Amino acid sequence: MPASPPAPAGPDGPPYAAPARLWRGLDRHRPPGADAVAHAWRSPVRGPWLTSVLGVALLVGLPLVIVTGLLDWIAYGPRFDQALPRDVGWLHPPVFDWPTRPAWLFRVTQGLHVTLGIVLVPVVLGKLWSVVPKLFDWPPARSVAQVVERLSLLLLVGGILFQIATGLLNIQYAYLFGFDFYTAHWYGAWVFTAALVTHVAIKLPRLVAALRGPGFGRTPLDRTRPEPADPDGLVAPRPGPATMSRRGVLALVGGGSLLLAALTVGQSVDALRRTALLLPRGRRIADGPTGFPVNRSVAAAGVTPDQTGPGWRLTLRGADRTVTLDRGRLLAMTQHTATLPIACVEGWSTSQTWTGVRLRDLAALVGPGEPDRAHVRSLERGGLFRQATLQGNQVADADALLALRVNGVDLSPDHGYPARIIVPALPGVHCTKWVEEITFQGRGDG
């Protein structure tokens, strides 16, 4: 039996596929102003080539943002139920013990995640501008396959705008959205990733074809013309005169990304610290050896001078032994100095020179052998990160310290006096400040 011929084309698009009656009915009942909106987009530079170039830039950058986000979640230690969000169900990725080497590992993964996410904002906006007429198509679909494509597009656009908005607000410590950032950002990332994979699978052949065709990036403004009509309807049906060439659009987008990079990269590079104008923790807070940034001050933590004064004691616990040390006894122990970065989830980081007692030396005071983990508690009684569990490799690292001094002077109260944790490649929130107790556990300990 011969196949049925396709339904006639709509007024502004390809033929309708089954169920053609539905799409034709939608086309006959067009919303008020639909035609005016459809013809309002008149820029002659829109088309498959420009959209594909911007798409390639996002295909290079967005996977790095996604992968570094997953790595940072693993760095938080899901084995100890302290990665956020904690219960991720079947979305739980494969995990491994986060390494301590290279010492700058978390600084790079988190800094790249945040910095690249900011740098890609102009590219995302440019890509949305290049396809914005398609968001107002009527009828919204002409086939069941196109329905799937449109749904993926809705999740893609909504997902990336949600991730950008919540991510930027988190960097600025402006929690205006009223829900848990970690949970929302995690699940929002999975929704966006699924939509991105679907969209790429559908559009990749069109992208390759557009880039293999005639190049339009070298055309100056006076010779800028619309591309030939395309199946996706990206080319304006009634183009106006060009006010900017395609290379001008790319230069504008690239210039915006370079500007954001220049204003952001200083959060992760100490030598460029003063250029980090967009980030509240990106610059020095004071002069002197303890003038580098902090996320949580001693006042915000509610830790009082009485708690950190001469009466302060550190309690060390092992399987069957407990030792209590004051700061004088800690300073009398063998001191080790290491230059290590501290990096926070908001993207800022700094490298400083820390001095203190190795964690493995403290573990040796309360038990033989190498511990499988160490649970650290702070004097702080509130706050999400008042305690942390360290992996066995983190305790055993030669540069893992209970730091007592930084840059040759005692820790300041805001930096964790009388003692804080510093471990290579450890997320900053787990470098616990105002340490009160450390419990070392072996594999057989409860």
TIGU-107045 format. One line per field, with one value per residue (C-alpha): chain; residue number from 1; residue in three letters; y, z, x. Coordinates in pm, whole numbers, always signed. Each point is the difference from the previous one (the first is absolute). Example, Ala and Ser with C-alpha at 12.3 -4.5 7.8 and 13.67 -1.06 7.14 Angstrom:
residues 2
cadena: (A A)
num: (1 2)
residuo: (Ala Ser)
v: (-450 +344)
w: (+780 -66)
u: (+1230 +137)
//
This chain:
residues 446
cadena: (A A A A A A A A A A A A A A A A A A A A A A A A A A A A A A A A A A A A A A A A A A A A A A A A A A A A A A A A A A A A A A A A A A A A A A A A A A A A A A A A A A A A A A A A A A A A A A A A A A A A A A A A A A A A A A A A A A A A A A A A A A A A A A A A A A A A A A A A A A A A A A A A A A A A A A A A A A A A A A A A A A A A A A A A A A A A A A A A A A A A A A A A A A A A A A A A A A A A A A A A A A A A A A A A A A A A A A A A A A A A A A A A A A A A A A A A A A A A A A A A A A A A A A A A A A A A A A A A A A A A A A A A A A A A A A A A A A A A A A A A A A A A A A A A A A A A A A A A A A A A A A A A A A A A A A A A A A A A A A A A A A A A A A A A A A A A A A A A A A A A A A A A A A A A A A A A A A A A A A A A A A A A A A A A A A A A A A A A A A A A A A A A A A A A A A A A A A A A A A A A A A A A A A A A A A A A A A A A A A A A A A A A A A A A A A A A A A A A A A A A A A A A A A)
num: (1 2 3 4 5 6 7 8 9 10 11 12 13 14 15 16 17 18 19 20 21 22 23 24 25 26 27 28 29 30 31 32 33 34 35 36 37 38 39 40 41 42 43 44 45 46 47 48 49 50 51 52 53 54 55 56 57 58 59 60 61 62 63 64 65 66 67 68 69 70 71 72 73 74 75 76 77 78 79 80 81 82 83 84 85 86 87 88 89 90 91 92 93 94 95 96 97 98 99 100 101 102 103 104 105 106 107 108 109 110 111 112 113 114 115 116 117 118 119 120 121 122 123 124 125 126 127 128 129 130 131 132 133 134 135 136 137 138 139 140 141 142 143 144 145 146 147 148 149 150 151 152 153 154 155 156 157 158 159 160 161 162 163 164 165 166 167 168 169 170 171 172 173 174 175 176 177 178 179 180 181 182 183 184 185 186 187 188 189 190 191 192 193 194 195 196 197 198 199 200 201 202 203 204 205 206 207 208 209 210 211 212 213 214 215 216 217 218 219 220 221 222 223 224 225 226 227 228 229 230 231 232 233 234 235 236 237 238 239 240 241 242 243 244 245 246 247 248 249 250 251 252 253 254 255 256 257 258 259 260 261 262 263 264 265 266 267 268 269 270 271 272 273 274 275 276 277 278 279 280 281 282 283 284 285 286 287 288 289 290 291 292 293 294 295 296 297 298 299 300 301 302 303 304 305 306 307 308 309 310 311 312 313 314 315 316 317 318 319 320 321 322 323 324 325 326 327 328 329 330 331 332 333 334 335 336 337 338 339 340 341 342 343 344 345 346 347 348 349 350 351 352 353 354 355 356 357 358 359 360 361 362 363 364 365 366 367 368 369 370 371 372 373 374 375 376 377 378 379 380 381 382 383 384 385 386 387 388 389 390 391 392 393 394 395 396 397 398 399 400 401 402 403 404 405 406 407 408 409 410 411 412 413 414 415 416 417 418 419 420 421 422 423 424 425 426 427 428 429 430 431 432 433 434 435 436 437 438 439 440 441 442 443 444 445 446)
residuo: (Met Pro Ala Ser Pro Pro Ala Pro Ala Gly Pro Asp Gly Pro Pro Tyr Ala Ala Pro Ala Arg Leu Trp Arg Gly Leu Asp Arg His Arg Pro Pro Gly Ala Asp Ala Val Ala His Ala Trp Arg Ser Pro Val Arg Gly Pro Trp Leu Thr Ser Val Leu Gly Val Ala Leu Leu Val Gly Leu Pro Leu Val Ile Val Thr Gly Leu Leu Asp Trp Ile Ala Tyr Gly Pro Arg Phe Asp Gln Ala Leu Pro Arg Asp Val Gly Trp Leu His Pro Pro Val Phe Asp Trp Pro Thr Arg Pro Ala Trp Leu Phe Arg Val Thr Gln Gly Leu His Val Thr Leu Gly Ile Val Leu Val Pro Val Val Leu Gly Lys Leu Trp Ser Val Val Pro Lys Leu Phe Asp Trp Pro Pro Ala Arg Ser Val Ala Gln Val Val Glu Arg Leu Ser Leu Leu Leu Leu Val Gly Gly Ile Leu Phe Gln Ile Ala Thr Gly Leu Leu Asn Ile Gln Tyr Ala Tyr Leu Phe Gly Phe Asp Phe Tyr Thr Ala His Trp Tyr Gly Ala Trp Val Phe Thr Ala Ala Leu Val Thr His Val Ala Ile Lys Leu Pro Arg Leu Val Ala Ala Leu Arg Gly Pro Gly Phe Gly Arg Thr Pro Leu Asp Arg Thr Arg Pro Glu Pro Ala Asp Pro Asp Gly Leu Val Ala Pro Arg Pro Gly Pro Ala Thr Met Ser Arg Arg Gly Val Leu Ala Leu Val Gly Gly Gly Ser Leu Leu Leu Ala Ala Leu Thr Val Gly Gln Ser Val Asp Ala Leu Arg Arg Thr Ala Leu Leu Leu Pro Arg Gly Arg Arg Ile Ala Asp Gly Pro Thr Gly Phe Pro Val Asn Arg Ser Val Ala Ala Ala Gly Val Thr Pro Asp Gln Thr Gly Pro Gly Trp Arg Leu Thr Leu Arg Gly Ala Asp Arg Thr Val Thr Leu Asp Arg Gly Arg Leu Leu Ala Met Thr Gln His Thr Ala Thr Leu Pro Ile Ala Cys Val Glu Gly Trp Ser Thr Ser Gln Thr Trp Thr Gly Val Arg Leu Arg Asp Leu Ala Ala Leu Val Gly Pro Gly Glu Pro Asp Arg Ala His Val Arg Ser Leu Glu Arg Gly Gly Leu Phe Arg Gln Ala Thr Leu Gln Gly Asn Gln Val Ala Asp Ala Asp Ala Leu Leu Ala Leu Arg Val Asn Gly Val Asp Leu Ser Pro Asp His Gly Tyr Pro Ala Arg Ile Ile Val Pro Ala Leu Pro Gly Val His Cys Thr Lys Trp Val Glu Glu Ile Thr Phe Gln Gly Arg Gly Asp Gly)
v: (+0 +333 +247 +291 +327 +260 +264 +334 +244 +259 +366 +42 -345 -355 -251 -129 -358 -221 +93 +270 +99 +107 +219 +148 +82 +175 +195 +120 +125 +215 +207 +375 +163 -328 +114 +341 -158 -251 +276 +237 -181 +152 -26 -140 -151 -264 -338 -350 +114 +249 -231 -290 +199 +103 -356 -135 +240 -131 -361 +59 +189 -153 -359 +140 +181 -318 -229 +237 +31 -378 -15 +266 -199 -304 +217 +65 -364 -181 -312 +187 +139 +357 +78 +231 -93 -319 -228 +4 -343 -156 +320 -101 +8 -235 +133 -42 +124 +357 +24 +246 +44 +226 +233 +250 -256 +134 +355 -72 -203 +242 +310 -130 -93 +348 +209 -184 +13 +379 +36 -196 +230 +231 -307 -138 +335 +27 -351 +78 +321 -191 -241 +217 +16 -378 +34 +181 -239 -79 -271 -102 -332 -167 -363 -223 +3 +377 -11 -196 +252 +294 -157 -57 +361 +122 -199 +109 +372 -8 -222 +211 +326 -157 -125 +336 +198 -217 -39 +376 +65 -262 +163 +328 -167 +134 -287 +170 -315 -147 -361 -204 +99 -330 -212 +230 +43 -377 -103 +301 -112 -348 +138 +233 -274 -237 +276 +94 -358 -31 +333 -80 -340 +168 +301 -129 -86 +351 +155 -195 +86 +371 +13 -189 +243 +346 +197 +326 +117 +203 +198 +371 +203 +152 -348 -175 -181 -259 -366 -212 -116 -295 -289 +125 +346 +182 +240 +301 -24 +379 +108 +364 +179 -121 +216 -241 -268 -359 +45 +310 -212 -258 +276 +146 -339 -86 +343 -44 -338 +139 +289 -236 -221 +299 +99 -355 -186 +198 -196 -305 +163 +179 +230 +131 +23 +371 -49 -227 +281 -213 -226 +97 -233 +49 +274 +45 +109 +164 +51 -229 -375 -87 +241 -263 -72 -204 -142 -13 +235 -86 +234 -166 -340 +110 -112 +216 +107 -206 -315 +74 +148 -166 -254 -149 -366 -238 -347 -288 -332 -341 -351 -34 +315 +370 +279 +366 +269 +372 +234 +14 -376 +6 +269 -211 -290 -32 +279 -40 +284 -31 +245 -117 +149 +30 +2 +59 -109 +357 -14 +210 -146 +111 -161 +67 -144 -200 -136 -258 -364 -276 -182 -334 +101 +81 -334 -179 +144 -191 -327 -210 -44 +230 +117 -55 +334 +293 +184 +367 +214 +378 +224 +138 -146 +112 +7 -265 -63 +0 -351 -210 -350 -43 -305 -218 +132 +355 -73 -174 +270 +155 +352 -63 +225 +118 +353 +234 +277 +150 +203 +5 +132 -151 -66 +288 -71 +21 -253 -255 +81 -192 -285 -99 -279 +46 -294 +1 +6 +3 +219 +311 -70 -320 +181 +35 +307 +38 -374 -149 -376 -254 -364 -244 -325 -316 -227 -217 +286 +87)
w: (+0 -97 +276 +52 -143 +255 +97 -171 +145 +247 -94 +144 +28 -122 -49 +297 +115 +174 +168 -266 +100 +344 -131 -269 +258 +219 -301 -79 +357 +31 +320 -38 -116 -93 -356 +112 +246 -258 -246 +260 +1 -303 +59 -314 +197 +165 -161 +28 -30 +290 +218 -74 +85 +335 +51 -50 +265 +244 -95 +99 +323 +148 +36 +202 +228 +42 +64 +249 +184 +39 +113 +262 +136 +31 +174 +281 +106 -82 +172 +329 -94 -16 -372 -64 -79 +199 -128 -381 -63 -338 -111 +222 -225 +51 +287 +115 +282 -90 -47 +184 -295 -177 +291 -231 -141 +165 -59 -374 -24 +205 -147 -353 +77 +124 -230 -317 +99 +23 -318 -202 +95 -305 -226 +143 -49 -353 -83 +140 -203 -316 +42 +183 -297 +23 +355 -142 -284 -60 -11 +262 -182 -330 +99 +306 -46 +8 +324 +158 -140 +135 +344 +8 -108 +281 +258 -158 +7 +334 +149 -101 +106 +337 +50 -94 +223 +311 -54 -26 +307 +195 -95 +134 +315 -99 +82 -126 -138 +335 -67 +57 -259 -2 -61 -265 -183 -1 -142 -230 -144 -74 -171 -209 -87 -118 -213 -140 -105 -167 -178 -126 -128 -198 -128 -50 -370 -66 +191 -202 -328 +88 +87 -314 -218 -112 +277 +99 +272 -232 -165 +89 +97 -344 -158 +276 -148 +136 -39 -228 +155 +231 +119 +361 -90 +165 -293 +26 -255 -43 +81 +50 -72 +193 +291 +103 -183 +120 +102 +190 +193 +78 +104 +232 +159 +24 +143 +267 +95 +14 +220 +243 +1 +88 +284 +132 -36 +285 +244 -69 -82 +291 -222 -161 +322 -34 -339 +141 +10 -31 +299 +363 +127 -295 +143 +314 +304 +176 -17 +174 +10 +101 -239 -249 -40 +228 -63 +359 +266 +367 +79 -255 +141 +355 +139 +300 +140 +312 -214 -180 +290 +239 +107 -351 -29 -295 +65 -205 +4 -130 +31 +366 +99 +48 +21 +86 -112 +51 -260 +179 -23 -367 -70 +183 -240 -331 -226 -375 -253 -340 -259 -89 -167 +161 -245 +60 -184 -107 -218 +186 +120 +141 +73 +338 +210 +295 +304 +246 +108 -254 +38 -18 +298 +197 -103 +131 +349 +35 -180 -212 -374 -264 +57 -266 +79 +240 +119 +82 +213 +38 +294 -225 +103 -299 -370 -270 +8 +373 -37 -272 -58 -168 -203 +104 -282 +109 +358 -115 -243 +109 -41 +176 +306 +307 -77 +286 -199 -347 -186 +308 +250 +219 -168 +33 +161 -341 -144 +272 +305 +204 -257 -335 -257 -324 -243 -361 -261 +270 -54 +214 +196 +132 +117 +334 +211 +382 +39 +329 -54 -244 +10 -194 -110 -159 -233 +284 +230 +45)
u: (+0 +157 +86 -236 +126 +105 -250 +35 +248 -109 +26 +350 +150 +46 -285 -191 +60 -251 -225 -23 -354 +120 +283 -224 -263 +256 +122 -352 -47 +309 +39 -49 +320 +173 +69 +123 +242 +121 +87 +147 +334 +170 +373 +166 +291 -217 +30 +146 +363 -2 -208 +237 +315 -145 -119 +353 +132 -259 +72 +362 -69 -315 +131 +293 -245 -205 +300 +165 -331 -18 +364 -63 -296 +230 +263 -247 +13 -326 +140 -46 -341 +130 -30 -294 -267 +42 -274 +18 -153 +73 +174 +294 +310 +298 +212 +358 +219 +89 +379 +222 +235 +44 -65 -173 -248 -317 +117 +6 -322 -210 +164 -53 -361 -86 +222 -95 -366 +26 +207 -258 -290 +47 +25 -325 -173 +137 -123 -345 -12 +86 -293 -252 -243 -40 -131 -306 -79 -366 -110 +258 +54 -85 +73 +34 +379 -5 -200 +287 +247 -199 -28 +375 +47 -227 +197 +328 -74 -175 +269 +297 -167 -86 +357 +149 -238 +37 +376 +58 -215 +195 +330 -133 -142 -343 -234 -314 -158 -109 +105 +314 +259 +190 -311 -144 +330 +65 -337 -13 +334 -132 -311 +212 +253 -273 -154 +342 +78 -342 +36 +350 -113 -279 +191 +355 -50 -135 +292 +258 -172 -13 +370 +97 -191 +113 +168 -167 +238 +225 -277 +24 -304 -59 -16 -196 -299 -244 +83 -219 -327 +57 -223 +8 -124 +291 +36 -230 -286 +1 +358 +84 +328 +303 +112 +277 +194 +16 +363 -113 -250 +269 +241 -265 -68 +370 +83 -268 +145 +355 -116 -172 +309 +219 -235 -30 +328 +158 -214 +220 +336 +162 +208 -321 -201 -77 -165 -273 -255 -314 +53 -57 +275 +233 +223 +208 -196 +296 +376 +244 +65 -359 -173 -117 -374 -223 -344 -122 +129 +38 -288 -229 +93 -85 +337 +93 +341 -71 -14 +327 +194 +248 -262 -30 +90 +22 -139 +141 -184 +105 -136 +89 +189 -81 +258 -60 +245 +17 +148 +335 +44 -97 +260 +260 -58 +188 -123 -39 -41 -172 -126 -350 -307 -338 -290 -370 -311 -79 +311 +256 +328 +332 +336 +164 +284 -130 +187 -123 -1 -44 -331 +177 +215 -314 -151 +309 -67 -328 +60 +232 -39 -144 -359 -264 -161 +0 -307 +66 -230 +6 -80 -272 -335 -206 +70 -6 +376 +81 +140 +161 +133 +337 +104 +293 +220 -76 +106 +318 +119 +330 -143 -333 +12 -171 +117 +94 +167 -22 +261 +222 -257 -271 -332 -241 -340 -170 +244 -66 +215 +103 +19 -147 +25 +197 +23 +124 -281 -270 -310 +27 -318 +159 +314 -176 +80 +3 +65 -114 +22 +145 -108 +221 -161 +134 -196 -120 -105 -364)
//
